[in-house]
Amino acid sequence: MKNLKSLFAILCMSLLTFTSCQDEIDSENGDRTNTNSATSPTANNLERSSMYDGSFDDFLDGMSCSSILLPVTATINNQEVTLISQADYALVLNILGEVVGDDDSIEFQFPLSVRLSNYTEVQVTNQAEYDALMDACEDAEDKAENAINCLNIDFPVTILTYSLNLEQTGSIVIESEQALYTYMNNFGDNELFSVNYPITATLNNETVVEITSDMDLNARINECLNIDEDMNEAEDNANQIEGILIEGAYKIESFINAGVNTANDFADYSINFANNLTCTATNTANTTAETVEGTYTVTSELEVYLSLTFSGNTTFNVLNKTWEVTSYSENSISLQSTTNAAATLVLTKI
């Protein structure tokens, strides 16, 4: 019985010590919900948001889980280019942008080196190995295990810790994304941690926000991931609209400004959008009339925008503005001025 009482006393003391240490972890916040294990949602958020962001060269390598280390040589749309520094990315973008709506091709010369999301550098010796990296990246994206690059935590950040084995508290100051990733990736199953809030983070629109708890961190990440998804959808829509524009000639079905429809001013014209981002308005009723030359661009943020610039014709100059695409189909594109909501334009395929 004496031994049983002694064992009971030891267990109680251990429990009190554990509870006291957990309280110390949370004492900065007064909220025990901010104490986390290696498998907690906060641990996952911190690890993913501190992964190496390889999305900056997606136009080149097609995957955000890694980036290609320069120099590298590639054949881009049948043009061989050697990239020495990031300044040479402009060469790639210019080649890819020469023709709208075409099927771009990029073929790398192997071997090449890449930096992965865990900050390691590996050499890729052939296309099969490169394809395997792309498949692994797609799998990570499908499982939400890829880098979160829409929220960048500002450093330094202090992490309060508690060892379940040693029953000992501690703290560590994290100075960089790579250091945070390494720390969270190696965090032991017999440890607990708490972020010393508040911290600040920079969103992908350059807005700086203060984060005060794990719940707040999770909400901010979910919000920016949703915005990222909307931006990706808008980019896909922009690519579709570019393809639709170059597929045929258009007429101005409607042009309303301040409640007045002046589409008749353009009734004799058809507009053709070329795949080199130029457009021409041709008078089909008078073959001797001068063709109106112009340019266009299709861009996206959360929405899709069509910018028109015609020169040398006062009738068409009123269309020179950036228009938000409000709806579109294979045969019609509806637009609204970004500076004057009362101005709308409808292009219909002839």
C-alpha positions in Angstrom: 0.0 0.0 0.0 2.9 2.4 0.8 4.4 1.7 -2.6 1.0 2.3 -4.3 0.6 5.7 -2.5 4.2 6.7 -3.5 3.5 5.8 -7.1 0.2 7.8 -7.0 2.1 10.8 -5.6 4.7 10.6 -8.3 2.0 10.5 -11.0 0.2 13.5 -9.5 3.5 15.5 -9.4 4.2 14.6 -13.0 0.8 15.7 -14.0 1.1 19.0 -12.2 4.5 19.6 -13.7 3.2 18.9 -17.2 0.2 21.2 -16.7 2.4 23.9 -15.3 4.8 23.7 -18.3 1.9 23.8 -20.7 0.6 26.9 -19.0 4.1 28.4 -19.4 4.0 27.8 -23.1 0.6 29.5 -23.3 1.3 32.2 -20.8 2.2 34.7 -23.5 -1.3 34.3 -25.1 -3.5 33.1 -22.3 -5.0 30.6 -24.7 -4.2 26.9 -24.4 -5.6 26.3 -27.9 -2.3 27.7 -29.2 -0.3 24.7 -27.9 0.5 22.3 -30.7 2.0 19.0 -31.5 4.0 18.0 -34.6 0.8 16.9 -36.3 -1.4 19.9 -35.5 -2.9 22.1 -38.2 -0.7 24.9 -37.1 2.4 22.8 -37.5 1.3 21.9 -41.0 0.5 25.6 -41.8 3.9 26.8 -40.6 5.7 24.0 -42.5 3.9 24.6 -45.8 4.1 28.4 -45.5 7.9 28.2 -45.0 8.6 25.8 -47.8 10.8 27.0 -50.7 8.6 28.9 -53.1 9.5 27.7 -56.6 6.5 29.4 -58.3 8.4 32.4 -59.7 9.6 30.4 -62.7 6.4 28.4 -63.4 6.3 29.9 -67.0 9.6 28.0 -67.6 9.4 24.7 -65.6 5.6 24.3 -65.2 5.6 23.4 -61.5 5.6 25.4 -58.3 7.3 22.7 -56.1 10.7 23.5 -57.4 12.7 26.0 -59.5 15.4 25.4 -62.1 18.9 26.5 -61.1 20.6 28.6 -63.7 22.4 28.3 -66.0 20.2 26.1 -68.2 19.7 25.7 -71.9 16.3 25.1 -73.4 14.6 25.0 -76.8 11.5 27.2 -76.6 9.1 27.1 -79.6 12.1 25.9 -81.7 14.4 28.7 -80.5 17.4 27.6 -78.4 18.0 29.9 -75.4 20.6 29.7 -72.7 19.6 31.4 -69.4 22.5 32.6 -67.3 20.6 34.8 -64.8 17.0 35.7 -64.0 17.3 38.7 -66.2 17.2 36.2 -69.1 13.6 35.2 -68.1 12.5 38.1 -70.3 13.8 36.2 -73.3 11.6 33.2 -72.5 8.5 35.4 -71.9 9.0 37.2 -75.2 9.2 34.0 -77.1 6.1 32.5 -75.3 4.2 35.8 -75.9 5.0 36.1 -79.6 1.9 34.2 -80.7 -1.4 34.1 -78.7 -3.3 30.9 -78.5 -0.5 28.6 -79.8 0.8 25.5 -78.1 4.1 26.5 -76.5 6.8 23.9 -76.2 9.8 23.9 -73.9 12.5 21.2 -74.1 15.4 21.3 -71.6 18.9 20.1 -72.1 19.9 17.6 -69.4 21.4 17.4 -67.0 20.0 20.3 -65.0 19.7 21.1 -61.3 16.6 22.1 -59.4 15.9 23.3 -55.9 13.0 21.5 -54.3 10.4 22.7 -51.8 12.4 21.3 -48.9 15.4 23.5 -50.0 17.5 20.6 -51.2 19.2 20.7 -54.6 19.1 17.7 -56.9 20.4 17.0 -60.4 18.0 15.8 -63.0 19.6 13.7 -65.8 16.8 13.1 -68.2 13.2 13.8 -69.1 11.8 10.8 -67.3 13.3 12.0 -64.0 11.9 15.5 -64.7 8.4 14.1 -65.4 8.6 12.2 -62.1 9.2 15.5 -60.3 6.2 17.0 -62.1 4.0 14.0 -61.1 5.2 14.3 -57.5 4.3 18.0 -57.5 0.8 17.4 -58.8 0.3 14.8 -56.2 1.4 17.2 -53.4 -1.0 19.9 -54.8 -3.8 17.4 -54.9 -3.2 16.4 -51.2 -2.6 20.1 -50.1 1.0 19.3 -49.2 2.6 21.8 -51.4 4.0 25.2 -50.4 1.7 28.0 -49.3 3.1 31.0 -51.1 0.3 33.5 -50.7 1.3 34.4 -47.1 4.9 35.1 -46.1 5.6 35.2 -42.3 7.8 38.1 -41.3 10.8 37.2 -39.2 12.1 36.8 -36.5 9.5 34.6 -34.9 9.8 33.1 -31.4 8.6 29.6 -30.7 8.0 28.4 -27.1 8.6 24.7 -26.6 7.9 21.9 -24.0 9.6 18.5 -24.0 7.3 15.7 -22.8 10.3 13.5 -22.2 12.4 16.0 -20.2 9.4 18.0 -18.8 11.4 21.1 -19.7 10.3 24.4 -21.4 12.4 26.4 -23.8 12.2 28.8 -26.7 13.9 29.4 -30.0 14.0 32.4 -32.3 13.5 31.6 -36.0 15.2 34.0 -38.4 14.1 32.8 -41.8 11.7 30.7 -43.8 14.3 28.0 -44.4 15.0 27.9 -40.6 11.3 27.6 -39.8 10.8 24.8 -42.4 13.7 22.9 -41.0 12.6 23.3 -37.4 9.0 22.3 -38.1 10.0 19.4 -40.4 12.2 18.0 -37.7 9.9 18.7 -34.7 9.6 15.7 -32.5 6.5 13.7 -31.6 7.4 14.1 -27.9 7.4 17.9 -28.0 4.8 20.7 -27.9 5.2 24.2 -29.2 3.4 27.5 -29.2 4.0 30.5 -31.4 4.7 33.7 -29.4 2.0 35.9 -30.9 1.4 38.4 -32.2 3.4 38.0 -35.5 3.1 39.8 -38.8 2.8 38.4 -42.3 2.8 39.8 -45.8 0.0 38.6 -48.1 0.5 38.1 -51.9 -1.0 41.6 -52.5 1.8 43.1 -50.4 -0.6 43.8 -47.5 1.0 43.4 -44.1 -1.3 41.8 -41.4 -1.0 41.1 -37.7 -1.7 37.6 -36.6 -2.7 37.0 -33.0 -3.5 33.3 -32.7 -3.4 29.9 -34.3 -7.0 30.4 -35.3 -6.1 33.7 -36.9 -3.2 32.2 -38.8 -5.5 29.4 -40.1 -8.1 31.9 -41.2 -5.6 34.1 -43.0 -4.1 31.2 -44.9 -7.6 29.9 -45.9 -8.5 33.3 -47.1 -5.4 33.8 -49.2 -5.6 30.3 -50.6 -9.2 31.0 -51.8 -7.9 34.2 -53.4 -5.2 32.2 -55.1 -7.7 29.8 -56.4 -9.8 32.7 -57.8 -6.8 34.2 -59.5 -5.9 30.8 -61.1 -9.4 30.5 -62.3 -9.3 34.0 -63.8 -6.0 33.2 -65.5 -7.6 30.1 -67.1 -10.5 32.2 -68.2 -8.1 34.8 -69.7 -6.4 32.1 -71.7 -9.8 30.8 -73.0 -10.8 34.4 -74.0 -7.6 34.9 -75.9 -8.3 31.8 -77.9 -11.9 32.8 -78.6 -10.9 36.3 -79.8 -8.5 35.0 -82.5 -10.9 32.4 -83.8 -13.0 34.8 -85.9 -14.2 38.3 -86.8 -16.4 40.3 -84.4 -19.0 43.0 -84.6 -20.0 45.5 -82.0 -23.4 44.3 -81.0 -23.8 46.9 -78.3 -22.0 49.9 -77.0 -23.8 51.7 -74.2 -22.5 54.8 -72.5 -24.7 56.8 -70.1 -27.8 54.9 -71.2 -27.3 55.5 -75.0 -26.5 52.7 -77.4 -24.2 53.9 -80.2 -23.5 50.5 -81.8 -24.8 51.9 -85.1 -21.6 54.0 -85.3 -19.7 50.7 -85.8 -22.3 48.8 -87.9 -20.2 48.7 -91.0 -17.1 47.4 -89.3 -15.8 43.9 -88.4 -13.0 43.6 -85.9 -10.3 40.9 -86.3 -8.0 40.0 -83.4 -4.6 38.6 -84.5 -2.5 36.2 -82.5 0.3 38.8 -82.2 -1.9 41.1 -80.0 -2.8 43.4 -82.8 -6.4 44.1 -84.0 -7.9 45.7 -87.1 -11.3 47.1 -87.8 -12.3 46.8 -91.4 -15.2 48.7 -93.1 -17.1 45.9 -94.9 -19.5 48.4 -96.6 -16.8 50.6 -98.1 -13.8 48.8 -99.3 -12.0 52.1 -99.9 -12.3 53.2 -96.3 -9.0 53.1 -94.3 -8.6 50.1 -91.9 -8.4 51.1 -88.3 -5.3 49.6 -86.6 -5.1 48.7 -82.9 -3.7 46.5 -80.2 -5.2 44.5 -77.4 -4.2 42.6 -74.3 -6.0 40.1 -72.1 -4.9 40.1 -68.5 -6.3 38.8 -65.2 -6.2 39.4 -61.5 -9.4 38.2 -59.7 -11.2 39.1 -62.9 -10.3 39.1 -66.6 -9.6 42.4 -68.4 -9.5 43.2 -72.1 -7.6 46.4 -73.0 -8.2 48.0 -76.4 -6.1 50.7 -78.1 -7.1 52.0 -81.5 -5.3 54.8 -83.3 -6.1 57.3 -86.0 -9.9 57.0 -85.8 -12.1 59.1 -83.5 -15.0 56.7 -83.8 -12.9 53.9 -82.4 -11.0 56.0 -79.9 -14.0 55.8 -77.5 -13.2 52.1 -77.1 -9.7 52.8 -75.9 -9.9 51.7 -72.3 -9.6 48.7 -70.1 -12.7 46.6 -70.0 -13.7 44.0 -67.4 -15.1 40.8 -68.9 -18.5 40.3 -67.2 -19.4 37.2 -69.2 -18.3 35.3 -72.3 -19.1 32.4 -74.6 -17.7 31.0 -77.8 -19.7 33.6 -79.7 -20.0 36.6 -77.5 -18.0 38.7 -75.0 -19.6 41.2 -72.6 -17.5 44.0 -71.2 -17.8 46.8 -68.7 -15.5 49.8 -68.3 -13.2 49.6 -65.3 -13.5 53.4 -64.8 -17.1 54.0 -65.8 -19.7 51.3 -64.8 -22.3 53.0 -67.1 -20.1 52.1 -70.2 -20.7 48.5 -71.5 -19.6 46.8 -74.7 -20.7 43.6 -76.3 -18.6 41.9 -79.0 -20.4 39.2 -81.1 -18.7 36.8 -83.5 -19.8 37.2 -87.1 
